[in-house]
Structure formats: structure tokens, C-alpha cells
Amino acid sequence: MKQPSTSTEAYKKVKEFGIDQNHHAKIIKALERLGTATGEQIADLLGMDVHQIMRRVNELEKEQVIYKPGTRFPNKKGNMCYQYCLLKSGQKVEHKIEKALEGKPVHQYAKELIQQPTLF
């Protein structure tokens, strides 16, 4: 899928002005202070939008600066969210691959329901 030109331009500006690095530094400082936190908790502490934070958190996770210790915490809407921690120097994290449950996917059940002659 091709990115819209506005998204590409915004990405170039973020890289050009080092905004992402500034956000990375803020997130790292927030995690130093909080220890373990969700993206929402980090965003609240920094006074930033959770979507901005989560983009940077994913980058930091790929760069192996932070990791998910496996704990989850409810957000303001009650949904369970992963928490993040800083990696200590020399610490290695084993990446666990999340697998889908066995069985039919939800869209398959939906197709079967729609194909029934007497749905209601």
C-alpha cells in the first residue's frame, strides 16, 4: 500500500528536525521515572497524545531500548494494554511470537451467517 504524500512529507520533517529523537529521549526519561508504564501512562506524564507516544515506543522497542515485560494494565477505557520498561545494559530480551487462536477466523463465521437463508 502506497503512503499518501502528506504522510511521507510529515515523516521527512520529523526526521529532518529530529523530533522523533526528542520524543525518544522524553519517553526514556519517563520510563526512568515510572519504571514500568503503558503508552497511555507515558503520554499522560509527558502531556502528549498517546498515538504520538505509541509510534515512538514501537521504534524504541525495535531498537531494543525498551521492551514489554509481559505485564498488562487497564487503560482509561478499561482495555488491557502492554506495559513497557527500559532494557538494562547487557540485558537480552527473548521475543515471544503471539499466535492467533486455532480455529476459524471471525470473518469466516460472518460469511457463514450471511449465507444462511433465514438469518432473522
N, C-alpha and C positions, 0 to 999 in steps of 0.2 A: 504494500500500500504506500503510495506516494504521500509525503508530508505536504500540507499546504505551505505556500511560500511564506505566509506570515509566521508560521511556526519555525521555519528554517531561519528566517531573519531574526526572530526573537532569540533563538538558540545561539546564533552568531554573536549577538550583542551581549548575551550572558557570558559567553566565553571571552569576548573582547575586553569587557570591563572587569572580568574576574569576579563577577557577582556570585557565581557558584562556589568559588573558593572562600569567599567571605561567609557564605551560608554554611559551608562545611565547617569552618572554624567556629561559628556560633553553635552549631549542633554539637560539636565535640566538647565545647565548654559547657553546654547544657547537660550533656551526659556525664561530664566530670562532676557536676554539681548534684545531679539527680541520681546517678548510679545506674539505675535501670528505669527506662521510661518508654512509653508508647510515642508514636509520632504526634498524637494529639497533645500529650503532656509536654513534649518538647516545644511544639508550636505555641501552646499557652504561655510557657515560660518566656519564650522569645518574642511574643506578641506578633507572630507571623501566621500566615494561612497554612493549614495542615497539608494542603496539596503541594505547596512550595517545599515544605519540610520533607514530605514523603519522597519527592523526586530526588532530593539531595541525600536522604537516608539510603535509598536504593543504590545511589552511586557510591556512597561510603561503604555499604555492605559489599558491593562488587570489588572495591579496592581493598577489602579486608581490614578496614579501620574499625568497623563496628560489626556486631553480629546479633542474631536472635538467640538468646539462651534457651528458648523453648517455652518460656512463661508467657501467658497472655493475661490481659487486664481489660475490663469493660470500658468502652469509651462513653461519652455523654449520652449516646443513643442506646446504650446497653449492649452494643455489639462487642464481641471479644476481639481484641487487637493484640498482635505480637508486640512484645517489648524488646528494646534494643539495649546493648551495653557496648562499652568500648573494649576493644581487644587489648590485652596487656602485651607488652613487648615479648616476643618469642612465643606467644600463645597461638596455638593452631586450632582451627575450628573444623570439625567434620561436618560437611554439608549433607543434610538429610534431604532426600528427594521425596516430595509429597506426592502420593499417588491417589488417583481417583478411586472411589469405591467400586467394587466389582458389580457387574450387572448392566442393565440398560441405562443409557443417559436419559435425562429428563425430557429432552426434545423427542425422543423415541416414544415415550409414554404419551406425550401430547399428540403426536401424529396418530397414534392408535386410537386415542379418544375422539379425535376429529373424524376419523374414518368410520366410526360406529354409525349405523343408520339411525338409531334412536338415541341420540345424545341426551335429549331432555324429554 
